[in-house]
Amino acid sequence: MTASKPDILQGTLDLMVLKTLQAMGPLHGYGIARRIEQISEDALQVNQGTIYASLLRLIQKGWISAEWGASENNRRAKFYSITKIGRKRLSVGAANWERISGIVGRVLQIADRS
Amino acid sequence: MLDWLRVSVAKIQALFSVRHLDQEFAEELQTHVAILTEENIREGMTPEEAARNARLRLGGLTQLREAHREARGLPGIETFFQDIRYSLRMLRKNPGFTLVAVLTLACGIGANAAIFSMAQGFLLKPLSLPHLDRLVAIGELEEHDRNDTIRASPANYLDWAAQTGTLDFISAFDWESVNLSGVGTPQVAQGIHVSSDFFAALGVKPLFGRTFLPEEDQPGRDQEVVLTRSLWERQFGGDQNIVGKSVRINGRSYAVLGVMNDDCKFPQTVELWLPLALDSEARHNRSDRYLQVMAHLRAGVSRSKAEAEMSTIARRLSDLYPQTNRDWTVQVVPLRDYAIFRGSAPFMMLMMGATGFVLLIACANVANLLFVRATGRQREIAVRAALGATRWRLARQLLSESVFLGLLGAGAGLLIARWAIYLILAHMPPDLVRFVAGWDQIRLDGTVFLFALAVATAAGILAGLAPAFHSWRPDLNAVLKEGARTSSGGRSSHQLRNAFVIAQVSLALVLTVGAGLMVRSFRELLDTNRRFHPETLLTLRLVLPDSPAYKDPHHRAAFYDQTLKEFDTLPGVRSAALVTGFPFSGLMDSGTFSIEGRPPATPGLQNFAVLKDISPNYFQTMGAALIQGRAFNDFDGPDSTPVALISQRLARLHWPSDRPLGHRIRIGQQDSSNPWLTIVGVVEDIKYSWSAPSPEPAVYRPYRQTPQTYMAFGLRAAGDPNSLISAARLAVARVSPDQPIFMVETLDRAIRENTLPIAYVAAIMAVAGLLALLLASVGVYAVMAYSVAERTHEIGIRMVVGAKPAQIVQLVLGRGAMLMFLGFACGLPCAFGLARLEASLFYGVRADDFSTLSLASVSLALVTLLACCIAVRRATRVDPMVALRYE
């Protein structure tokens, strides 16, 4: 399997969105973006708009679903929640990610020693 | 996998609610911005700063919305639908233009779809057998001889079957017309004898009952028959309990084994199947090649591989049996080619070519219409280009309009095709249908539909290409600056439109000439036999059964004598005669003959003649004249000197200077065992075959000296010949109750039926020619009318400065005449080419038929000139004052 660079980045963002929704329950776009920023302790200053591209991809794949609701200030907002398929894909994706990051980490350590 | 499917579904769904989804996303973004702004204010920014920061962090709302839109749906399809919607609007705005364009294309597409469905029936699927692609016909071929009947001798066939490793179910068959009696009126049925593997090779199962078992093709065990469904329904009233019953075939009793559905009828004309029982004499016969052989290619074996193997076997056999097999090879051909109605391919090509031309003319018409409109729309296009539409986008818009027109044309065209196919099928006499392989396959099916769509798309692109290309480089400045004055198209567009008109005229010329030649030769064909008054001659045919009762020639002669006598006494019969085959009856007996005392003809240049056995009063009944000598009489019997009559043409060919009377000829080569025949007379020429270039040389023999097993009778009626039919049947029954007669019809009808293929081609060519004439004249009118409209201003000025109406007419008409002249110049050579092609396909057509050629040219010239004149009339009515104000 070969994946171009943007694919990997997109996949990573999708994975983070999925994880956020799984952990936090239904959230609107702003909430998701904010949450990712907070958890990464503002190290990951994403262009908040890119969240929407990720959300569209996930919706199209059926991994998340959306519903209109009222936000904390009583504004009409779209709330996203993870679906059953999404949960399954998240566990697979997360496991993959850990495996790959583990491998990458080990390889980088080898590189350090030599 | 599944994700991919869900994404596709989501994208397609999104196509249907673009506006709604756009709004939703805009609202979603708005909320985001609002929340972010509030947050920013809480963090101490001024409201303006907060809002700006919010938009920055989100990253450009418009870009987000556009990216979202593109990722959400299928952008290509969306613009496609946009194009279609736009096209629809434009076409609705010009209903007149749309109607003319759609009708024009419908004529072209409809004609093509109808002919295609015919060609498909004849050429692509003449048989509906399950594994047709794997079936082959196998035959022996004498080297150096390019004969296309492929047959095999029984002994060779049996050796092939024993030795082949590439073919399954190798099976042989042989034709026999049989007399079927015992139920209803006796009938002649087309039977074929088949080996027991025959049905397994075809891969078909009977409707009910069973087919032959392997032991049933042994002599003595072969008294069994399988019926076709149509024969079963016609002759046995669809009797459900037919299996096991016995029927009489050629006077012997046969048990019915089963009934076979008609859709797996092979060969085409078969009505019943009998076992092929080869006796021990036949099993050792290597020299008489009369069997037809077919087989199923074994899995994974190609036809060429099978042919290679069969050639090896043939070489082995020719080493073993040089006397009979030397110089004989084997060919393996696809059964499909073999089943095709012979000679239909070039006819179909001719008709497809003709309708293709009609479509081209239609395309040129539509292209011209589009051009005219494109010039009218130059400003609109320029504005769109100025607003940033790419050239590709503009061209695509124009092309999608013309393709859309093409598709509308296909819709209407399919209706026309349906009607045309109905007409084509309705004019085929039902009793002839079974002789034409693939006829029952002619229909509008999915393939024809796809063909029409493909043709429509191609036509749309073809018609739209030039106008679209023309708008490729709109000179924005020039067009937009030109103000209110409608632009007059520009030079290159004029030239292109003229080229279209020239092409149309030349194509139409080719088609009208082609149609004229076909129609004329067909009329002449029918007229050839007019002088024999075929409408008052009732003809009927019979075949004596292959039974001991008729083994002796005397018995056959006696049967004919008696039958003739019975006919002669019928009230309403002026005279009754017999002949082995009437003119145009499809029965051709021809052969070589030799003249006593002359050197043998060199091979390939043999003396060929039509050979007929006749009763003494044949010429008198037909109304043909005796030119020299005497006719046959009742004394020309089996014991008197063998005699012959020859036709005038034969006499002129072989006795150009002296009298042929008294000379002797022999059927076959000089050393043949046939008796020498003394020529006693010369008779008027009669043309027997419609596919022959001129009346064939003919040799006639008295039927009592050579009584054949098949015969045709002719009853010259005093009144309505059809009223004689039942009396004639009874008369034959009085002589022999079991003897069937067939093809009981007037000679007129028989001739019409036998010339039907050429009638169809002539009719279709005539329709194509008329369509071409019509479309071309519409095209010429449209272009001339437009050019007059374009030049209204100029004409007005000319009139103001003193031009007379005649001069104006000359001005406009001159241009039309010029175009027409160029069209003729291009079209005439092609028309000659088509004339030669037709002449090679149909003997009646003469490529040098200048009267037809000029008639066709003159009528095309008149029609186009008329179209020009109508257009010009408008030019002469131009009121200078109005014209000068005309914008």
Interface residues (C-beta under 8 A of the other chain):
Chain A: H28 G29 Y30 N47 Q48 G49 T50 Y52 A53 L56 R57 I59 Q60 K61 G62 S71 N73 R75 R76 A77 K78
Chain B: D3 R6 V7 A10 K11 E24 F25 E27 E28 L29 T31 H32 A34 I35 L36 E38 R57 L58 G59 G60 Q63 L64 A67 H68 A71 R72
